[in-house]
């Protein structure tokens, strides 16, 4: 296997990450915080290493085959997490290596779980860096979902090949074209979100930092109380709107920019996604009213915000829904796994895969009742190949199996059974907050043991890379020429 193309891409992205560290350095320097030297040092080190790796790997073929793509996808997330953790470890927050890696992985995978308990007084550079990690991670997820995973045929993603960008048997050129288009759309959404937050009542720094994690459906906040620290309802509704926008298929935004405003609504997964949000919101609003938790507009806002935050994998919080009772815990636990739309920054199993499973079940039932009937499965008016169904079924099985394996390991590390299940779900599904008093929306992960944090760190990576991308690396055949 020719590693030069892989190292060249990793080197370029690492150097870009190093340059991005200058922004937190400027933020700290502007307010006289000494941590600016930490980010400057980390920036120089990261940029030099990345540029050196890129320069030393030049001369490789610009094409990328499937085996290289599998390996590169995993290595990019691991390497960027390591370098992203450097300024966090070197900062004045006193984070251990374990905590810094947990925080960085949570950022780059857009999970949003945090071990920092002093966000209200943390240096602006650290707060901005956490937001930037999620922003870059979200962009990477979109590019991976649209350009890489369809070529790798992971979890039925071959249904979403971006034909407009596709170059036969050449992943890298297509990924480059998609990355350029998605970066423009992603940046426009971030700018719109920043302005909206500012108009809604946030300070400019808070507005920009929160927009980075909102569009990425990441959930990192500048406050210990998350968005609950901002009392303006308008702020909450802005967050809801852009969390939803971040969880919709980004490739369809190109159609909107070209004048096809019905492109989103024509996608069946978008319609089902919005329907689930509406139904779950109605149920949780009535549930709050019935139990006298809250009423009126507040009940609606808390229900809508919490449902959108969890199903998109953002993890922002304005209320501790885990304290609403067992029914709410069960509902939000299910929403964690559903996730958003394919080709978005969101997490979970994804709406599309549930639709495929439903069509497979419908076909199976019809064949039992009418053995001679020929039934052609369709998705968005396109035939649904059996290869996609098989791929989706395999993915869902491995995904659920990974959840249970991680839950068992977390239980063995010292977590109570229910907390282990919750922590496993929030890691694999990249949601952020778990369920319960310690790791729920009102808590964080600081008090967990180092072993538990490392297990969750690995779980975040496995979930973000759709399980099979990593699993295939452990097969002996992958490494054979």
N, C-alpha and C positions, 0 to 999 in steps of 0.2 A: 504494500500500500504506500502510495506517495503522500508523505505527510506535509510537503511544502505548501500545498494549497490550503490545508487545514491550519497550519501555523501562521500563514500569511493573513488569513481572515481573523484568527484569534488575535494576532499582533495588532492589526489595524483597529479592531474594536477595543482592545485594551488601551491603546494609545488614546483613542477617543474618550474613553472613560477617564484617563488621566487628565486630559485637557478639561473635562467637565468638572473636575475637582477644584478648578480655579474659581468657579462661581461661589461655592461655599467659603472659600478663602476670602474672596472679596466681601461677602456678606459679614463675616466675622470682623474683618479689618475695618469695615465701615462703622461698626459700633464699638470698636476698641476691645474686642475679645481676643485673647491670646491664642485661641485655637486656630487662628488664620495660618500660623506657621505650620501647624499639623497638616492642614490640607495642602499647603504649598509643598511641603516635603513629600507627602504622599503623591501629589500630582507629578512632581519631577521624577520620582522613582517609577511610578506606574507608566508614565509617558515614555521614559527611556527604555524600560523593559519591553513595552509594546512595540515601539518603533524599531528597536533592535531585532525583535522576533520577526517583524514584518520584513525588514530589510534583508535579514539573513535567509528568509524563505522565498525570496523573489526568484523568478525563473521557472516556477512550476506551471503546469498546464492550468488555464483558467477554467477548465471544466471540472465538475465535481460529480463523481459517481455515487451510487446509493450507499455503499459501505462507508465512504468518506463522509457523506452527509449525516449518517447516523452518529458517527464518532464526533464530528465537528459540533453538532447540535448539543451534545452532552458536555463536551469540553468547554464550549463557550460559556454556558451557564456556571460551570464550576470555577473556571478561571476568573470570570468577572466578579463572582461572589467573593473569592479570596482577595482580590485587589480592592473590591468595594468595601470590604471589612477593615482594611488598613486604617483609614482615618477614624473610624469608629473606635477601634482598639487603641489608637494613639491619642484620642481626645481626652479631655478632662473629666469625662463621665465615669471613668474607672471601670469600664467594661472588660471582662475577661476575654480571652480568645474565643471561648465557647459562645459567650453572649454576642460578641462582635460578628461572628460567623452566622449565628442564628438571625440577628437583625438584618445583616446583609442579604442572606438567602431569602428572608421574609420580604425584603424589599425587591430584589431582582426577580423573584417569582410572583410578585404582586399579591402575596398572601396577606400581609398587614398585621401579623402577630408581632407583638413587641415585648422586649424585656426591659425597656427604659421606663423608669417610674417617676422621672423628674422632667417631663416634657415641658411643663409650664415655665421652667427656669433654665432649660437647656440652651446652649449657644445657637444662634440662628443658622450658623454654618452646618451644624449637625442636623437640624430640622430640615434645612434645604437639601442636604445630601440624601436624607432618607426619601424625600419626595422625588429627587432626581433618579435614585435607584429604581423606584417604582415606575417612573415615566419611561426610562430606558427599557426596563423589563417588559412593560406593557407593549411598547413598540416592537420589541423582539418577539413577543408572543404572537402579535398580529402577523408579522412577516413570516414567522415559522408556520403558523396555521394556514396561511394562504399560499406560500411558496414552497415550503419544505415538506410538511406532513402529507400533502396530496401526492407528491412524488414518492414518498416512502410508503404510501398506502397504509397509514396507521389509523386504526379505528374507523375505517370507512371514509377517510378524508379524501380519497381519490374522486369522490363525487364533487369536490370543490376545486378542481384544477382551474386556475385562472388562465383561460385560453388566450386572453388578450396579451398576457405576458409570457406565455409558454414557449420555450425553446426545446425541441425534442432532445431528450437524453442529456440535457445540460441544465443542471439545477441552478448553478451560480448566476449566469446571466439573467435568468428569470427572476431570481431572488433580488438581484440588484435593481431591476426595473420596478418590482413591487415595493421594495424598501423605499425607493424615491417617492413613489406615489403615495404610499401609506404615511410617510413622514410628513408630507404636506398636509394631508387630511388630519392627521393626528395633531399637528401643530396648530391648525386652524381651530380644532375643537378645544385645545388647551387654552388658546387665546380667548375664545368666546367664554369658556368657563371662568377664567380669571376675571374678565370684565364683569361677568354676571355676579360672581361672589362679591366683588368690590361694590357694585351697585346695590347689592342686597345688604351691605353693612359691614363687611369684613375690611380689616386693614389691608393695604396693598401686599405686604409680605405674606400674611395669612392667606389672602386670596390666591396668590401665585403658587404658594407651596401646596395648598389644598387642591388646586386645579391639577397639579402634576399627578397626584394620587387618585383624584376622582375620575379623570378620563382613563387612567390606567386600571380602574376598578381595584385599586390597591388597599386603600384604607388607612394609610399612615396619616396622622394628624400632628398639629403643633401643640395640642393640648392633651392633658391626661384624661379629660372627660370627652375626648373626641369632638365631634360636631355638637355634642350636647352642651359644650361650653359657650356656644353661640346661641343666644336666646331668640334671635330674629327668625320667625317662621320662613321668611323669604330665603334665608341661607339654606335651610333644610330642603326647600322645594328646588332650589338650584342644584343642590347635590343629587336629589332624586332624578332630575332631568338628565344630568350628565352621566350619572351612573348607568342609566338606561341606554343612553347613546353609546357609552363605552362597551356595552354588552351586546350591541347589534352588529351584524356582519359588516366589517369595514369596506369590503370590496364593493358593497352596494352603494356606498357613499359616492363612488366614482360615477355611477349612473345618475345619482341625484345632481352632482355637479354638472353633468352633461344635459340636465333638463328633464330626466325621467324621474319625477317626484313620486311615482307610484312603485318604484323598484323595491322599496323596503316592504310595503304592504303586500306585494305579490308573493313574497317569500313566506311559505307556510310556517317556518320555524319562528319567524318574527311575530306572526299572528298568534301562534300558540304561546309564545313567551309572554306577550302582553296580556293574553287571556289569563294565564296562570297568575301573573302579578295582580290583576284585577280581582280574581276570585279569592286569592289568599289574603289580599288587603281587606276585602269585605268581611271575610271570616274573622280576621284578627280584630277588626274594628268592632264588630258586634260582640266578640268575646270580651274585649275590654269594657264595653258598656254594660254587658251582662254582669260582670264581676265588680263593677264600680271602680275599675282601675283608673279610667278617665272617660271623657265623653266629648261629644261635639267634634269640632275641628281638630282638637288635640288628639283624640282617639284615631281619627282618620289619618292625621299626619304621622303619628307614631307607628301606626300599622303599615302605611304605605312605605315610609322610610325604612323600617326594619325589614320588610319583605324584600324591597329592592336591594338593600344593602347585602342581604344574605344570598339571594338567588344570583346576584351578579358577582358575588365573591368579594365585594368591596370591603365589608367589615366595619364601616363607620357605625357609630352608635349615637342615638339621642335619648335612648331609654334602655333599661336593663330588661329585655324581654324574657330572659331566663328566669326572672322572678315573677313572671305572670302565671306560672303554674305548669303542670305537666303537659297539658294540651299544646301550649305555645312551644314548649321545648321540643315536643314530637314533630310539630309542623315545621319549625325552623331547621330541625335536624334533616328532614326530608328535602327542604329547599336547598340545603348545602350541596347535596349531591346532584340536583337537577342542573344548576348552572345556567349560563346564558346561551347565546347563539354561537354557532361555529364561525370562525374567522373574526372573532372579537377578542377583547382583552380579558374576558371573563373566564371563569373556571368551571369545575364540575364535569359531569359526564356529557353535558350539552344536550339541548333540546332536540337537535337533529337525530341523535342516536336513539332517543326514546321514541321518536317518530318511526324510525326504521324498525325497532323492536315491535311496535304496535302493528305495523304493516305485515311483519313476518307472522305475528300471532294471528292476525286476521286471515292471511293466506292459509295458514295451517288449519284453522277452524273450517274455512270454506272447503278445503280439500277433503276434510273428514265428512262433511255433510254432503258435498257434491264431488265425488271422486273423479268424475270425468271432465269437470270444468277446467278450463285454462284461464288462470288468473295472472295478469301481469301487474306486478307491484310498480307503483309510480311514486316519484317524489318531485314536487314542483313541475308536474306534467312531463317528467322525464322518466324513462324506464329505470327501475332500481335493480341493478345486477345482483345476482346471488353472491358474487365476490364481495360486494359491499356489505351485504347482510352478514356474511360469515365473519368479515373483519370487525363489524360492530359487535356481534355476539362475543367474539373472542376478547375484544377490548373491555366490554362491560364485565365479563367474568374475571379477567385479570385485575381490573380496577377494584371490584368488590373484594376479591381475594387479597389484594394489597392492603386494603383498608383493614380487614380482619387481622392479617399478619402484623401490621403495625400496631393495632390496638392491643394485641397479645403482648408484643414486645414492650409497649408503654406500660401495660399493667405490671409486667415483670420488673420494670424500672422503678416502681413504687407508686404509680398513680392508682387511685381507686378505679374500679371497673367502669363506672359511668364516665368519669373524667378521662379515662384511657380511650373510650369510644369517641368521646367528644374531641379530644386532642388529635386522634387519628383522623377523624373526619375533617377537621379544620386544616390539617396539614395536607392530606391527599387532595382535598377539594380546593385548597388555596383560598380559604375564606377569611381567616384572620382570627376573630374571637371564637372561643369555644362556647360551651354551655356550662353553667354552674357558677358559684360564687367566686372561685379562684381564677378561672380562665375565661369567664364569660365576658359580655360587653362592658361590665363595670370593673373587671380585673385585668390582669396581664400574666405573662409567663415568667416573670423574674424569679419567682420562688421555686421553680421546678429544678430538679437536679440536672447536673451537666449531662448525664447519660440520656435523660429524657429530652433535653434540648437537642442533642446530636441526632437522636432518633427522629425527632420532628423536623430537623433541618434536612435530613435525607428524605423524609416523607414529602416535604415541600417540593424538592427537586423532582422526585419520582412523579408526583401529581402534575407538576407544571409541564413536564416533558411527555405527558400522556402515557406513562408507565412502559409501554412497549419499546419506546425509543431507547430506554436504558436497559430493559430486559434483554434485548437482542444482542447487546454488547457482551453478555455473559454466556453466550452460546459458542462452543468451540468452533463451529463451522464459520462463524463470522470472521474469525482471525485467519482462516485458511485462505491461501491465495486463490 
